[in-house]
Amino acid sequence: MRSGSYCKPKSLLLLSTIVFCFFAGHVYYISLVQRVHFVPREVNTNIEKIPDPDRDKEEKIASQIRQIFKGIEDGKPLLKLYKKEGIDYGNLNEPDTRVLSESRGLGGQPPPINGPDFRQKTIGFPTSNAPMFVGDMAKSWRVADILILPQRVIKAIGVKNPVNDGCYRPKEPRNKWKMITLIKSWVINVENRQALRETWTSVKQLDEVQLDAVFLVARAPTPELQEALEAENNRFGDILQVDVPEAVEHFTERTVAGMRWVVDNFESTAVYNSCDDNIMASIDLLTQALNKAVSEARTLLGRTCKLSDIFPILCVYSFREADPVPREADNPWSIDKEQYPPDVLPGHCQGGFYSTSVATVKLLADEAVKTRLSHLDAVWITGILRQKLGADYRSVRAAPAVSTAGDYSIFFAEEIPQMLRKEWGRIVSKSKILQSITTR
């Protein structure tokens, strides 16, 4: 009993000593680590700063970005700016395309100060498989001279020395614009022209939109017809005659001459229409549709624009996305395989009626004189030329729909003057706007 009581105090003393030594050693270890690794803040004040390589990289990139944006504002090519700044742009200058075409701003020529950016524009199927039309001609062909001018129309809505770089820059307010219609007509179609003057082309103002039309004709086949044509123009002031033979194979040449005249005499923001003299237009519905297109056009902030920004070609009569190529020997609108190898035509407007801006007309007219002509007037202009220009599939489409029911245009093949007047009467009877205009 006494022996057990004696051992208990000794055990407690030994346990206390062990615990004390453990904690003392731990405290010593922590203090030693702090003395070795801790550097007081004031000691670092005289240490030389180590350069940060990441910061240098960031400053270099920021400088490159500033220089590139400045170059873009000055209209310099993006790929050249990349090269100048030493940026690896991989294969951006080698797009995977079937045909690569160059235009203004390429081939050693200085980039345009204004106008669309044509750099690295591509031509897609099917025009790329028609080499006769894809390449530029060695020498541009000459646009036909003007023989008779429509002085009344020029005075009404024309402008002197219009500025046009091909970029569409709509003015504000967007509902205030001009529309010029080029109506292709045979010299002998006097009655057709008169019926149109009495019907839809008689409308010169719809809300804030100014409208007018000219009749595009070729050279008269006889002196008597030429004299009668001049008398007709003296009376109405709406005939544009160009110096090309009056024949199907010269239709496209006639149209391009008319387009060039429009570019030289109307502001770039005006809407351009092309149609035949056997077409009746529901001019109120058409103006609504085109007003919608104008209001939805992109606002350009810079001095240049991309081809994707150009005002589209709007098919009023019929949009044809991929028609088979006519090959029949007895078809005046056929084209042989040697001239056009593809079996499908590019997306285009059927020739009855199509619209775009005068800015886009300039681009097409400039491209036209470098390209081999085809008698397929509308196909060549709205399809082949458009693709050669580099504009993609979105650049041609059907005219936008409006809430009012009805066709924008109707084609007549027989008794044309009578049918034009009859259809106009039906259109006016359903339109309060046109009733208010025609009864003034």
Salt bridges, closest charged atoms under 4 A:
GLU59 OE2 - ARG55 NE 3.61
ASP74 OD2 - LYS70 NZ 3.51
ASP117 OD2 - ARG119 NH2 2.50
ASP136 OD1 - LYS388 NZ 2.47
ASP145 OD1 - ARG142 NH2 2.92
ASP165 OD1 - ARG169 NH1 3.02
GLU172 OE2 - ARG174 NE 3.13
GLU198 OE1 - ARG421 NE 2.73
ASP212 OD1 - ARG152 NH2 3.04
ASP212 OD1 - LYS204 NZ 2.91
GLU232 OE2 - ARG193 NE 2.88
GLU232 OE2 - ARG197 NH2 2.76
ASP238 OD2 - ARG197 NE 2.73
ASP243 OD1 - ARG219 NE 2.72
GLU253 OE1 - HIS250 ND1 3.19
GLU267 OE1 - LYS171 NZ 3.56
ASP276 OD1 - LYS184 NZ 3.90
ASP309 OD1 - ARG298 NH1 2.64
ASP323 OD2 - ARG320 NE 2.98
ASP343 OD1 - ARG327 NH2 3.76
ASP343 OD1 - LYS337 NZ 2.60
ASP366 OD1 - ARG260 NH2 2.56
ASP366 OD2 - LYS362 NZ 2.59
GLU367 OE1 - LYS370 NZ 3.69
GLU367 OE2 - LYS388 NZ 2.68
ASP377 OD2 - LYS184 NZ 3.52
ASP392 OD2 - ARG394 NH2 2.46
GLU423 OE2 - ARG426 NH2 2.33
